[in-house]
Amino acid sequence: MSDTLQQQGATTTANSRREERKIIFASSLGTVFEWYDFFLYGALAAVISKQFFAGVNDTTAFIFALMAFAAGFLVRPFGALVFGRLGDMIGRKYTFLVTIVLMGLSTFAVGLLPTYASIGIAAPIILVVLRMLQGLALGVNTAARLPMWPSTRHPESAVSIPGSSSPPPRSACCFR
C-alpha cells in the first residue's frame, strides 16, 4: 500500500516539474520573441529613419526614428496597469495570450507598413502607433511573467501584477 502511495507521489512530483519547465520555457520564449523585435528596431534605426522619416534631413530623421523607438518604452507602464487589472478580472493566462497576439500582430503590421514615399506622413504616424501597441504588450508581459514563475511552484506565494487591485486568486496564478 505504501509503495503505491510513494509511486503516486513520485508521479505527481514528476508531472509538477514537467509543468513547471513548460511554463518557464513558454515564458522565456515569449520574452525572447518580444525583446527581439525591440532589438531589431534599435539595430535598424538608421535604415528605418530613411524609409519612414524621409521628409526631413538625415539627422532629424534618425532622431525621429529613435523617438518612435522610445515611444514603445514610454507606454510600458500603462500596459502593466491596463492589462494587469484585466488579468485579475479574466485570468492571467488569457491576458498573457492576448498580449502575445497583440505584440505579434503589431510586429507583423510594422513589416507590412508602406514607407514615407508611398503614403507620406501617415507612414511615421502608423509606425509610432504600432510601436506604442508593442510597448503596451511588452509592459504587461514582463510584469506578468515574473510573478508567474514562483506561483507555479507555490501558488500560495503568488504575487499581484503591478497595477492590479488585489492579489490573484489561487486558480488564476499560473497556466494550469
C-alpha positions as CSV (number, residue, x, y, z in Angstrom):
1,M,0.0,0.0,0.0
2,S,2.8,2.5,0.9
3,D,4.6,1.6,-2.3
4,T,1.6,2.6,-4.3
5,L,1.4,5.9,-2.5
6,Q,5.1,6.5,-3.0
7,Q,4.8,5.8,-6.7
8,Q,1.8,8.2,-7.0
9,G,3.7,10.9,-5.1
10,A,6.7,10.4,-7.4
11,T,4.5,10.6,-10.5
12,T,2.8,13.8,-9.2
13,T,6.2,15.4,-8.5
14,A,7.5,14.5,-11.9
15,N,4.4,15.9,-13.6
16,S,4.7,19.0,-11.5
17,R,8.3,19.5,-12.5
18,R,7.4,18.9,-16.2
19,E,4.6,21.5,-15.9
20,E,7.0,24.0,-14.3
21,R,9.6,23.5,-17.0
22,K,6.9,24.0,-19.7
23,I,5.8,27.3,-18.0
24,I,9.3,28.6,-17.7
25,F,10.1,27.6,-21.3
26,A,6.9,29.3,-22.6
27,S,7.6,32.5,-20.6
28,S,11.2,32.6,-21.7
29,L,10.2,32.1,-25.4
30,G,7.7,35.0,-25.0
31,T,10.4,37.2,-23.6
32,V,12.8,36.4,-26.5
33,F,10.1,37.0,-29.1
34,E,9.2,40.4,-27.7
35,W,12.7,41.7,-27.0
36,Y,13.9,40.5,-30.3
37,D,11.6,43.0,-32.0
38,F,12.9,45.8,-29.9
39,F,16.5,44.7,-30.7
40,L,15.8,44.7,-34.4
41,Y,14.2,48.1,-34.4
42,G,17.2,49.6,-32.5
43,A,19.7,47.9,-34.7
44,L,17.9,49.1,-37.9
45,A,17.1,52.6,-36.7
46,A,19.3,54.2,-39.4
47,V,17.5,52.2,-42.1
48,I,14.1,52.9,-40.6
49,S,14.8,56.6,-40.4
50,K,15.4,56.8,-44.1
51,Q,12.3,54.8,-45.0
52,F,9.7,56.3,-42.7
53,F,11.1,59.8,-41.9
54,A,12.3,60.8,-45.4
55,G,10.7,64.3,-45.4
56,V,13.5,65.8,-43.3
57,N,17.3,65.7,-43.2
58,D,19.1,62.6,-42.1
59,T,20.0,63.6,-38.6
60,T,16.4,64.7,-37.8
61,A,15.1,61.5,-39.4
62,F,17.4,59.4,-37.2
63,I,16.3,61.3,-34.1
64,F,12.6,60.8,-35.0
65,A,13.3,57.1,-35.5
66,L,14.8,56.9,-32.0
67,M,11.8,58.8,-30.6
68,A,9.5,56.2,-32.2
69,F,11.7,53.6,-30.5
70,A,11.3,55.4,-27.2
71,A,7.5,55.6,-27.6
72,G,7.3,51.9,-27.2
73,F,9.2,52.1,-23.8
74,L,7.1,55.1,-22.6
75,V,3.8,53.2,-22.7
76,R,5.1,50.1,-21.0
77,P,3.8,51.1,-17.5
78,F,0.4,51.8,-19.0
79,G,0.3,48.3,-20.4
80,A,1.1,46.9,-17.0
81,L,-1.7,49.0,-15.5
82,V,-4.4,48.2,-18.1
83,F,-3.7,44.6,-18.7
84,G,-2.7,43.9,-15.0
85,R,-6.3,44.8,-14.0
86,L,-7.6,42.8,-16.9
87,G,-5.5,39.8,-15.8
88,D,-7.1,40.0,-12.4
89,M,-10.6,40.1,-13.8
90,I,-10.5,37.5,-16.6
91,G,-7.3,35.5,-15.8
92,R,-3.6,35.8,-16.4
93,K,-3.4,33.1,-19.0
94,Y,-5.9,34.7,-21.3
95,T,-4.4,38.1,-20.8
96,F,-0.9,36.8,-21.5
97,L,-2.1,35.2,-24.7
98,V,-3.9,38.4,-25.8
99,T,-0.8,40.4,-25.3
100,I,1.4,37.9,-27.1
101,V,-1.1,38.2,-30.1
102,L,-1.1,42.0,-29.8
103,M,2.7,42.0,-30.0
104,G,2.8,39.6,-32.9
105,L,0.2,41.4,-34.9
106,S,1.8,44.8,-34.3
107,T,5.2,43.4,-35.4
108,F,3.6,41.9,-38.5
109,A,1.9,45.2,-39.3
110,V,5.2,47.1,-39.0
111,G,6.7,44.6,-41.5
112,L,3.9,45.4,-44.0
113,L,3.8,49.1,-43.4
114,P,4.3,51.2,-46.6
115,T,7.1,53.7,-46.5
116,Y,7.0,57.5,-46.4
117,A,7.5,57.5,-50.2
118,S,4.3,55.5,-50.6
119,I,1.8,57.1,-48.2
120,G,3.6,60.2,-46.9
121,I,3.1,61.4,-43.3
122,A,0.7,58.5,-42.5
123,A,3.7,56.1,-42.5
124,P,5.5,57.5,-39.5
125,I,2.3,58.1,-37.6
126,I,1.2,54.5,-38.1
127,L,4.7,53.3,-37.2
128,V,4.6,55.2,-33.9
129,V,1.1,53.9,-33.1
130,L,2.3,50.3,-33.8
131,R,5.4,50.8,-31.6
132,M,3.2,52.0,-28.8
133,L,1.0,48.9,-29.1
134,Q,4.1,46.8,-28.9
135,G,5.2,48.7,-25.8
136,L,1.8,48.1,-24.2
137,A,2.1,44.3,-24.8
138,L,5.7,44.2,-23.7
139,G,5.0,46.1,-20.5
140,V,2.3,43.7,-19.3
141,N,4.1,40.5,-20.3
142,T,7.3,41.5,-18.5
143,A,5.2,42.4,-15.4
144,A,3.0,39.3,-15.6
145,R,5.7,36.7,-16.5
146,L,8.0,37.2,-13.5
147,P,5.4,36.7,-10.7
148,M,4.1,33.6,-12.6
149,W,7.2,31.5,-12.2
150,P,7.3,31.2,-8.4
151,S,3.5,31.0,-8.2
152,T,3.6,27.8,-10.3
153,R,5.7,26.1,-7.7
154,H,4.0,27.6,-4.6
155,P,0.6,29.1,-5.5
156,E,0.1,30.4,-2.0
157,S,3.1,32.8,-2.6
158,A,1.6,34.3,-5.8
159,V,2.1,38.0,-6.2
160,S,0.0,40.5,-7.9
161,I,0.7,42.1,-11.3
162,P,1.7,45.7,-11.0
163,G,-1.4,47.8,-11.5
164,S,-3.8,45.2,-10.3
165,S,-6.1,45.9,-7.4
166,S,-5.7,42.7,-5.4
167,P,-3.6,39.5,-5.2
168,P,-4.5,36.9,-7.8
169,P,-6.9,34.2,-6.8
170,R,-5.2,30.8,-6.3
171,S,-6.7,29.4,-9.5
172,A,-5.5,32.4,-11.7
173,C,-1.9,32.4,-10.6
174,C,-0.5,30.1,-13.1
175,F,-1.0,28.4,-16.5
176,R,-2.9,25.4,-15.2
